[in-house]
């Protein structure tokens, strides 16, 4: 069992590093000639193809979605994949990769709110304090992108919508995880979420041809690794260990996002945004450690 846990931790660590690197890759591709829409479509064509290949691997028995689950899978795919990626990628047109990573790192705050409002889960006083603390952090991250509270970059609001979308996605997919394995479900969500991206198809080939080599390599990387491989390694890690024992690693994702963007793109969020990010993560940790809904937060991995 010890070896299994070590393997799970190694796989989960690899996953978090890959997810953390995706924000800088998005910025590199956007700066190198890709439009936001074409970048999203290109990476999901790659990911959808890879999940198609995985579906036919020997020993992988993909069950077809049950008729009663198809609508829920489509809706969750559109929210957790389509809305999420449209907002994150367009958001990074006006904010840095590190700022985007910190805002997405605050997603468990919204997961908690959904759990309280919709699932009627109870939260203690310390949990509510943690939520408030987290929102102060989010506000500071936003103010750090502009001159004042009235001049927050529009990308902040888009990425917050993405954080809310991924929170809805992970709360409502829980019932489906009882019927389908994580790899299967991730494939279905990926395929469902890719459908709306086809609206960006016109001009995709021209973007690929005119983009820089760095932009194309970054786009291929995020199509293969954060969008497909990382979900495979995370699913395998979860099959070896409890989600709660791995979830703390996810709090390193914003830090990795900032470090990769700093080393590669020479890009750092404003000091105020970094302080806000630390406060937001501390707020998430307070809710995670002392709130009543640990189980929901621990399952809240992101779709970068």
C-alpha positions in Angstrom: 0.0 0.0 0.0 2.9 2.3 0.8 4.3 1.9 -2.7 0.9 2.5 -4.2 0.6 5.8 -2.3 4.1 6.8 -3.3 3.2 6.2 -7.0 0.0 8.1 -6.5 1.8 11.1 -5.0 4.4 11.0 -7.9 1.6 10.9 -10.5 -0.4 13.6 -8.8 2.7 15.8 -8.5 3.4 15.4 -12.3 -0.2 16.3 -12.9 -0.1 19.5 -10.9 3.2 20.6 -12.6 1.6 20.0 -16.0 -1.6 21.9 -15.1 0.5 24.7 -13.5 2.5 25.1 -16.7 -0.6 25.4 -18.9 -1.2 29.1 -18.1 2.2 30.2 -19.4 1.7 28.0 -22.5 -1.6 29.7 -23.2 0.0 33.2 -23.0 2.9 32.0 -25.2 0.6 30.8 -27.9 -1.6 34.0 -27.7 1.5 36.2 -28.0 2.9 34.1 -30.8 0.0 34.5 -33.3 -2.9 32.4 -32.2 -6.4 34.0 -31.6 -8.0 32.8 -28.4 -10.7 30.8 -30.3 -8.3 29.1 -32.6 -6.0 28.1 -29.7 -8.9 26.6 -27.8 -10.1 24.6 -30.8 -6.6 23.4 -31.8 -5.8 22.0 -28.3 -9.2 20.3 -28.0 -9.0 18.7 -31.4 -5.7 17.2 -30.2 -7.2 16.1 -26.8 -10.3 14.7 -28.4 -8.2 12.6 -30.8 -6.0 11.3 -28.0 -9.1 10.3 -25.9 -10.4 8.5 -29.0 -7.1 6.6 -29.2 -7.3 5.8 -25.4 -10.9 4.5 -25.8 -9.6 1.7 -28.1 -6.6 0.7 -25.9 -6.5 -3.0 -25.1 -8.1 -3.5 -21.6 -9.9 -0.2 -21.7 -13.6 -0.9 -21.8 -15.5 2.3 -22.6 -19.1 1.9 -21.8 -21.5 4.1 -23.9 -23.3 6.8 -21.9 -26.7 5.7 -20.6 -29.6 7.5 -22.3 -30.6 9.2 -19.1 -27.1 10.6 -18.6 -26.5 12.1 -22.0 -28.0 15.5 -21.4 -26.2 15.9 -18.1 -22.9 14.9 -19.7 -23.4 17.4 -22.5 -24.4 20.3 -20.1 -21.5 19.6 -17.8 -19.1 19.3 -20.7 -20.3 22.7 -22.0 -20.0 24.3 -18.6 -16.8 22.6 -17.3 -15.0 22.6 -20.7 -16.5 25.1 -23.1 -17.3 28.0 -20.7 -14.2 27.3 -18.7 -11.7 27.4 -21.5 -13.4 30.2 -23.4 -13.2 32.4 -20.3 -9.7 31.4 -19.2 -8.1 31.8 -22.7 -9.9 35.1 -23.5 -9.2 36.3 -20.0 -5.4 35.8 -20.5 -5.6 38.3 -23.4 -5.6 41.0 -20.7 -4.1 39.4 -17.5 -0.9 37.5 -16.8 -0.6 33.7 -16.7 0.3 33.9 -13.0 -2.7 36.0 -12.2 -5.0 33.6 -14.1 -3.5 30.7 -12.2 -4.1 32.3 -8.8 -7.7 33.1 -9.7 -8.4 29.5 -10.8 -6.7 28.4 -7.6 -9.5 30.1 -5.7 -12.1 27.8 -7.4 -12.7 25.7 -4.2 -14.2 28.9 -2.6 -17.0 28.8 -5.2 -17.3 25.0 -4.8 -18.0 25.6 -1.1 -20.6 28.3 -1.8 -22.4 25.9 -4.3 -22.3 23.1 -1.7 -23.8 25.4 1.0 -26.5 27.0 -1.3 -27.5 24.1 -3.5 -26.5 20.9 -1.5 -27.4 22.5 1.8 -24.1 21.6 3.4 -23.4 23.3 6.7 -20.3 25.5 7.3 -19.0 26.5 10.7 -18.0 30.0 11.7 -14.4 29.3 10.9 -15.4 28.1 7.5 -17.4 31.3 6.8 -14.3 33.3 8.0 -12.2 31.3 5.5 -14.6 32.1 2.7 -14.5 35.8 3.5 -10.8 35.7 3.7 -10.7 34.0 0.3 -12.9 36.7 -1.3 -10.6 39.5 0.1 -7.7 37.7 -1.7 -9.6 37.5 -5.0 -10.4 41.2 -4.7 -6.8 42.0 -4.1 -5.7 39.9 -7.1 -8.1 41.9 -9.2 -7.1 45.3 -8.0 -3.5 44.3 -8.7 -4.3 44.1 -12.4 -5.4 47.8 -12.5 -4.9 51.2 -10.8 -7.9 50.9 -8.5 -11.0 48.8 -7.7 -12.7 50.6 -10.6 -10.0 49.7 -13.1 -9.7 45.9 -12.7 -8.7 44.2 -15.9 -11.7 42.6 -17.8 -9.7 39.3 -17.9 -10.2 39.0 -14.1 -13.9 38.8 -14.4 -13.7 36.2 -17.2 -11.3 34.0 -15.2 -13.6 34.3 -12.2 -16.5 33.0 -14.4 -14.2 30.1 -15.4 -13.5 29.4 -11.7 -17.3 29.3 -11.0 -17.8 27.1 -14.1 -15.2 24.5 -12.9 -16.8 24.6 -9.4 -20.3 23.8 -10.9 -18.6 21.1 -13.0 -17.0 19.3 -10.1 -20.0 19.5 -7.8 -22.4 18.1 -10.3 -20.3 15.4 -11.9 -20.0 13.5 -8.6 -23.2 11.5 -9.2 -21.8 10.5 -12.7 -18.5 9.3 -11.1 -20.6 6.6 -9.4 -21.6 5.2 -12.8 -18.5 5.8 -15.0 -14.7 5.7 -14.3 -12.8 9.0 -14.4 -11.0 8.3 -17.7 -14.3 7.5 -19.4 -16.1 10.5 -18.0 -13.2 12.9 -18.8 -13.3 11.6 -22.4 -17.1 12.2 -22.7 -16.8 15.7 -21.2 -13.9 16.5 -23.5 -15.8 15.4 -26.6 -19.0 17.2 -25.5 -17.0 20.4 -24.6 -15.2 20.4 -28.0 -18.4 20.7 -30.0 -19.1 24.4 -29.3 -15.4 25.2 -30.2 -16.1 24.2 -33.8 -17.5 27.7 -34.2 -13.9 28.9 -34.2 -12.9 26.6 -37.1 -12.8 29.3 -39.9 -9.2 30.5 -40.2 -7.7 27.9 -37.9 -5.2 26.6 -40.6 -4.0 30.1 -41.4 -3.4 30.8 -37.7 -1.4 27.6 -37.4 0.7 28.5 -40.5 1.3 32.1 -39.4 2.0 31.5 -35.7 5.6 31.3 -34.4 7.2 27.9 -33.8 7.1 28.6 -30.0 3.3 29.3 -30.2 2.7 26.1 -32.2 4.8 24.0 -29.9 3.0 25.5 -26.9 -0.4 24.8 -28.4 0.5 21.2 -29.2 1.9 20.8 -25.6 -1.3 22.0 -24.0 -3.4 19.8 -26.3 -1.4 16.7 -25.4 -0.4 17.2 -21.7 -2.6 19.5 -19.6 -5.8 18.6 -21.6 -5.3 14.9 -22.0 -2.2 13.3 -20.3 -2.6 15.1 -17.0 -6.2 13.9 -16.6 -5.0 10.3 -17.3 -2.3 10.6 -14.6 -4.7 12.2 -12.2 -7.3 9.5 -12.7 -4.7 6.8 -12.1 -3.4 8.6 -9.0 -7.0 8.8 -7.7 -7.5 5.1 -8.3 -4.5 4.4 -6.1 -5.2 6.8 -3.2 -7.9 8.9 -1.6 -8.6 12.2 -3.3 -8.3 13.9 0.1 -4.7 12.8 0.5 -3.8 14.2 -2.9 -5.8 17.4 -3.0 -3.3 19.4 -1.0 -0.9 19.2 -3.9 -3.4 21.2 -6.0 -2.6 24.3 -3.9 0.9 24.3 -5.5 -0.6 24.9 -9.0 -0.8 28.8 -8.8 2.8 28.8 -7.5 3.9 26.7 -10.5 1.9 29.0 -12.8 3.7 32.1 -11.5 7.2 30.4 -11.6 6.9 29.0 -15.1 5.6 32.4 -16.4 8.4 34.2 -14.7 11.2 31.9 -15.9 9.8 31.5 -19.5 7.9 34.7 -20.3 9.7 37.0 -17.8 6.2 37.8 -16.6 5.2 38.4 -13.0 1.8 39.5 -11.5 1.8 42.7 -9.5 2.9 42.4 -5.9 -0.7 43.2 -4.7 -2.0 40.3 -6.9 0.6 37.9 -5.4 -0.4 39.0 -1.9 -4.1 38.5 -2.8 -3.2 35.1 -4.2 -1.6 34.0 -0.9 -4.6 35.3 1.0 -7.0 33.5 -1.3 -5.1 30.2 -0.9 -5.0 30.7 2.9 -8.8 31.2 2.8 -9.2 28.0 0.8 -7.0 26.1 3.3 -9.0 27.4 6.2 -12.2 26.1 4.6 -10.6 22.9 3.6 -9.2 22.2 7.1 -12.0 23.5 9.3 -15.1 23.6 7.0 -17.7 20.9 7.0 -17.4 20.1 3.3 -13.9 18.7 3.0 -14.9 16.0 0.7 -16.2 18.4 -2.0 -13.2 20.6 -1.9 -10.8 17.7 -2.0 -12.3 16.5 -5.3 -12.1 19.9 -6.9 -9.3 19.4 -9.5 -9.1 21.9 -12.4 -9.4 21.6 -16.1 -6.5 23.7 -17.4 
